[in-house]
Amino acid sequence: MSGSDRGAVRVFAEYERDFTEQADVVVVGSGPCGSVVAYELAARGKRVVLLEEGPPFTPQDFELDGAFSMSRTMREAGLRTTRGTVIPTMQAIALGGGSLVNSAICVRPPDFVFEGWEENFEIEGTRRADLDPHFDAVEAFLGIAPTPDEVQGQRNLLFRDGCDALGIDSEPIARNARGCRGSGECFTGCRSRAKQSMDISYLPAAIHAGARVLTSLQVQEVLTEGRRASGVRGQVVEPFSGRRSHRFQIDAKAVVLAAGCMATPILLSKSGNLANRSGQVGRNLQFHPGIAILGVFPEKVDPGFGATQGYQSLAFLREGFKLETLWAPAAVLAVRFPGYGHDLKTRLAEVPYAANWDAIASCHRSLGTVRPKRGASLDPILTWRFHSEDAQVLGGALYQIARIFFAAGARKILPGVYGVPGEIHSIEEADVLRTHRYAPTDFVTASNHAFCTTRMHGDPAKGVVDPRGRAHEMDGLFLVDTGIFPRCTSVNPMFTGMALAHRSAAALADQL
């Protein structure tokens, strides 16, 4: 890569032939973790090439139709699910990765999460106090701040009011957004460009510092020379169709895999089962299964206005769940509505009076695997089983959401859970949510928070990387996505992933 080539970005239409490039570091994946590493290394004067399989999107490309939007921005057209216990899970394929289509939530896990990591996985130097300087650096760069009241909207503020009435601690959600207008369009792309997704924050800064960002490139193999990672190779892929064309190779002194906890283990497996002496690559898959309740109020809520997710309660983290407000396109919400025909139309007519609040659960007993398919496909085979005791944790969360709804003045709620009434009209009726014994299959749940498939561990025989993301058995290979979490974070994972990536970038820079 010549000096004149540095600081460029390339899109699909610009690839005309096979090519090879050289770099100090090649970063695979442009999501939050990969973007942090690319910027930090480029800012230190390293020659960085960042590769992304998906295309860039602009506000003109964003579509409010949820199904159409997901078909373009998500892998497997947004229809990816697990086997075993079926749970939908969506991973982005776009410049900026998941930051383009998530709710911009940035929450620091409490001390007890990191204490558990250190105590159970023989990890040192990864307590909250150790990571706070890295959280601080990311926070300052992105302008992370609590969601202001003026863009909360009624559906978020009603959650606050219900918590206040019950004496439950709650707070505005801190998000990487500047000048949010409360459009509630986070999932389909922020047309106002207020959300500081990687494509308008870290990646432009990395490019300005000299990094090259090459989109529409599918990495298919990590190259090695003895015990050292020496680069990657793959093919150009056409956006949306996935059609493969020209071949490429990037030779580098170090390889950083930030492809996500689904794709990184597949890539390691397809590269000759790299970094897997421990046998942990692709194992220990964990999710934050999420459930939501729709509450209907006597007066209009106008839920279309307000930050997608603007308020939260961390009061129940030690009990295994976090509570949040939530909004999504009406067509997505309607999937959970009971009834059809006239009954369904009646429920849809209540949407202007409704709010949707959710919980995500820390399910340490519910584990799965990520395995490669035969042939050339890089899509994973996902298997996961929802443990019956973790299902009770979600049941406890349902009851707390119900309490908050009725304390806020809701006239009814729609739990959307098998085995309990389709509508509940009072806190007395809601007691069934507390006493019911739930089966894992009772819930309509999903999760886009996934972790642990290339976990860190102090013992190389029990984990894939050390706390700095260095592969235990392969020099020059770093893993920096949420797959390296030894356990889930109890809160939304993006901020933690970025803080760990910030620390990994410093460790990698020191050894180049």
C-alpha positions, 0 to 999 in steps of 0.5 A: 500500500503506497502512501498515496493510497492511504486514507481511502475507502473503496466500494463494490463498483471499484473492484476490477481485478484480483489484488493484493495489498500490504499493511501493518494490521488488517482488521476484519469487521467494521462494527464497533470493536473493529472500528475502534481498533482501526482508528486507534492503530491508524492514529498511532501511525500504523498502516491499517486496512479494514475489511467489511463484507457489507456495503456503506449505507446513506440516509437515502438508503434507509427504509422505514419498512422493517422487513425490507430494511432487515433484508438489506442490512442483516445477514440471512435477510434478518431470518437467522435463528438457532436450532434446539430452542429457536430464537431469532438473532440478527447480525448486521452486514453493513459498514458500521456493523451493528452500530448502524441498526442498534439503539445506541445504548452505552451502559457500563456493567457494574463491578460484580460482572467483571469480578465474576469474570476474574474469579471464574475465568482466571483473568487479571486486570479486567475489573471495572476500575481497570477498564474505566479509562478505556470506557472514558476514552470511547465515551469522550470520542462518541459524545455518549450522554444520557438521553435528554427529556425533550426527546424521550416521548411519553412512552419512555417517560411513562416508564420513569413515572411507573418506576418512581411510583414503585420506588424502583431506580430508573435512569435515562439511557446513555447513548452514542447520539448527538442531536437526537430528534426522537424519531424512533428509527434506530433499527431501520437507520438514523436518517437524521444521522444523530446516532454516532454509528461507526460509519460517521464516527470512528471510521471517518476518523480512522480514514483521516488518520490514514486507514483504508476501508475496503467494503464488499470484501468477504474474508474466507481464510486467515493466512499463517506462517508457522505460528504467526498470522500473516494476513487474510484472503477472500473474494469480492462480494456483490451487495445484497446478492452475495455474488462472488467475483474477484479474489484478494489477499491482504498481507499484514504483520498482524490480523485483528478479527472483529467479525462478530461472535458468530462469524469469527469462530467460523473463520477460525474453523475454515482456516484450519481450526486456528487458535483452538487448542483449548477446543473452545472456539465456537462453544459457550454461545450465550444470549441475552434473551429478550421479552417485551410487554405491550401496555395500552393507556387511556390517553394517547401516547403517540409512541412513534415519537421518542428515542427508540430506547430512552429509559432503563432500570438496572435495579434487578441486575443481580436478579438476572435481568435489565428493564428497558423501554423499546420501540420498533416498526408497527409491523414488527410489533404486530408479530406478537399480537394475539388474534387475527382478522377483526381482533387483530385490526382492533389491536392495531388501532390501539397502537397510538395508545401503547408503549412497549417495554422489555427485559433482557436476561443474563442466562449463564445456564443457557448455552449453545454452539457455533459451527460451520456449514459444509462447503463454501458457505460462511453462514453458521449453524447455531444451536442453543438451549434455553435452560428452564431455570433461566426461563423463570428469570424472564418470568420474574422480569415479566411481572416487574414490567407489569407492575410498572405498567399498572403503576404508570396508569395502563388500562391493560397489558398484552404479555404475549406469553403462552399459558397466561391470559392474552390480556391482563387488566389489573395488577391483581390479574398480573399475579399469574405472571409471578406464580406461573411456572414457565417452559422455555418454549412459552416465550416469544423471544429474540436476542441480538446480544450474543457472546462467549464463542471465543472466550478469554481465559487465563488458562490457554487450555480453557480459553481462546484469548487472553484479556488483551484479545491475543490468541493464546497459541497464534502470534499476531492474531487478535480477537476483539468482538463480543465472542471474547467475553467469558460471560455476558455483561448483564447490560447491553454489550456494545460499550464493553466490547469497545472498551476492551477493543480500545485496550487491545489496540494499545497492546497490539500497537506496542508489539508492532 
